[in-house]
Amino acid sequence: MLSIDDSLHARHFLKSFKEKVFTQKPNSILVISGHWETSEPIVNCITGLNDTIHDFYNFPQQMYQLKYQAPGAPTLAKRVKELLKSSGFKQIKKDGTHHFNIGKALSPLKEKGVLIVGSGSATHNLRALRNAPGVASWAMDFDSWLKESLVNGRYEDVNNCMTKAPCAKIAHPYPDYLYPLRVAMGAAGGNAKAELIHHSWSKHALSYASYKFDSQPK
């Protein structure tokens, strides 16, 4: 809904991201998404424009009409492949440490002016969304735990949040929307701490908490 709903505070935050959060223009942007899984890491190289894939269901028709034909970055894609291959990644695992280590492997890209973005969600239980006032207690509990863990640099806890965090199985029935966060943590480095740069809620249970990772500890 971020792409079409102007009533969402998070939408306006993202639209102002360039001016308010990251004023230094990156050479490239590498977006880590939870919307694509393979049995082993695969890097696709697009030399022209990317097609828009609408890999979601039961959303407003307006969203299926959106097109974003981002230009490919074959040089960056080749470098990503080299970094992952040299780090020994062969098979995907659905655990936090694996994705954290992917981030560590990609960390050298920062020195080349690449902005690494983890596109996930602090809470993601679409079946629990409601047009109701306030925030569900389980969503608040998990979101608060995640914030405290991130800003204090407790990355090992975040990597194992499905067993350590309160209400984790309700907040994330499936952990795919946490994978990009763990990649971002790994890319930032074990000594870096997160800064909460935006926080808003939608539909009673969906947290749009957004964090910025600095390469150096504060």
Buried (B, 14 or more C-beta within 10 A) or exposed (E): BEEEEEEBEBBEBBEEBEEEBBEEEBEBEBEBBBEEEEEEBEBEEEEEEEEEEEEEEEEEEEBEEEEEEEEBBEEBBEBBBEBBEEEEBEEBEEBBBBBBBBBBBBBEBBEEEBBBBBEBBBBBBEEBBEEEEEBBEBBBBBBBBBBEBBBEBBBBBBBBBBEBBBBBBBBBBEBBBBBBBBBBBBBBBEEBBBBEBBBBBBBBBBBBBBBBBEEEEE
